[in-house]
Amino acid sequence: MALTNPSPRTGSGTAHPSPTSARRPIPGPAGLPVIGSLLDLHRDSLGAFLRAQREHGDVVRLEAGPPGLRSVFYAVFAPEGVQQVLATQAANFRKDHPFYEEVRQSFGNGLLTSQDADYLRQRRLVQPLFTRRRVDGYAAAVATEADAVAARWRSAADGVVDLVPELNRLALRTVARILFGVDTEAAVTAIHRCAPVINDYVVRRAYTPVKIPRDWPTPRNLRNRRVTAELNALCDRIIAERRTAPGDATTGEPDHNDLLSLLAAAGNDEDGTLDATEVREQVLIFLLAGHETTATSMAFTLHLLARHPDEQSRVRAEVAHVLGDRTPTAADLDRLPLLTRAFKESMRLYPAAPVVSRRAVEATEVAGFPLPAGADVVVAPWVTHRHPDLWEDPERFDPDRFAPEREAGRHRYAWFPFGGGPRVCIGQHFSMLESVLALATLLRSHELTALDQEVPVAAGITLQATGPARVRLRAL
Ligand code: HEM
């Protein structure tokens, strides 16, 4: 495989630069003399990263901001380099990047943002909810929520829906039902109002070299404070509701099957395993990380299938053959390979976490290039998933790329929508199960025709559709 920069493999995975590579400068765009690439990154960071790879290769140095305040960071696009950052050198690449600092300020020290002893404690605590056996048990709840959407679509007034809000609502209801054991209809509106405000706030601050302190009363700060308070109050309400709920209706015993029960039990523990703020922070992280990503991935899968009617027919035929009219179960996941491939291909083109960031502790070498101690580094599924040396005709929707014979020999980090290494997404099996079963339910009940062709997107904390993804529905 020819990569654009000559990138000798280090193979060692250790954090020590070799004397030869240390002399090689990392290429990058010159940008504008006064602000570097700041404007480009603010206007269209995904486009800027893609151009950087095309024009400068697989490890690129970017500068943003005025001289004196200029921030420098590095983007790593080669799968070998991605593997080093996320997996083999994970201990050297920490979540200390300004982006994660901002997410931490907004959402607290939950599983996505915490590190070291806090992180290990939290991961151990919630891991039992994400074992394959446990996740398989979520299938019935997924099917119930997806059925409700299919029923609602049958009565959609003009037969036209925008997939992004539709799937957002579905994913939020599903995660809340499974992880918190509550009906979150009221939360849906609040989260959909608050999440975009915080999203925009975090991303703007993360890539701005000069940050106005969060406690200054600027309109943006005040708006952010208001919605953060609203989300915190929402989480507290969910926790309180769940604590006073009678639990299992037949036995009256508390239901220990969801995240909230686990967190609450830990919070009540005398050794103070999790305090009240930590419980709330976990709830918030899981509410947000657990729905928007899956929603975006499902919405783009349906939209791509709506744009490619032949693929849609093929997938529907598979669903009809495998499921008929019965409710899908976890065992069906392996029986729906065409739908699974369409979902994976959609995550290639529209990775819900398009950019993942880290900060290097020690100087090191990645994909053959030297990175200084303290370097801010991003890896970008958005770019690596479109790398012309890894993917033929990368912009084309071609689910068969994920047929076993075509997957064989592909680098593990050519496709990494769920990240990798020790901080890999804890929800990946859950989200595969949820997506494939929910998509099967919706495709079985409706034929979709795309009304919008391209859907514009931008990088927020997760990938954001910035325009509608409307389809016309025909009930089957
Ligand atoms: C298609 C759906 C999803 C995508 C594309 C996705 C993507 C990711 C990625 C890329 C990471 C790693 C971030 C990093 O290394 O900095 C991550 C971590 C995480 N995700 Fe997901 N995610 C999805 C679904 C979910 C779901 C359904 C949940 C929860 C129910 C979830 C909860 C989390 C959490 C808690 C972490 C942090 C894990 C840790 O550091 O141990 N995600 N996700």
Boltz pocket constraint, residues with backbone or C-beta under 6 A from the ligand:
constraints:
  - pocket:
      binder: B
      contacts: [[A, 111], [A, 112], [A, 113], [A, 123], [A, 175], [A, 285], [A, 286], [A, 289], [A, 290], [A, 291], [A, 293], [A, 294], [A, 297], [A, 351], [A, 352], [A, 353], [A, 356], [A, 357], [A, 416], [A, 417], [A, 418], [A, 419], [A, 420], [A, 422], [A, 423], [A, 424], [A, 425], [A, 426], [A, 427], [A, 428], [A, 430], [A, 431]]
      max_distance: 6.0
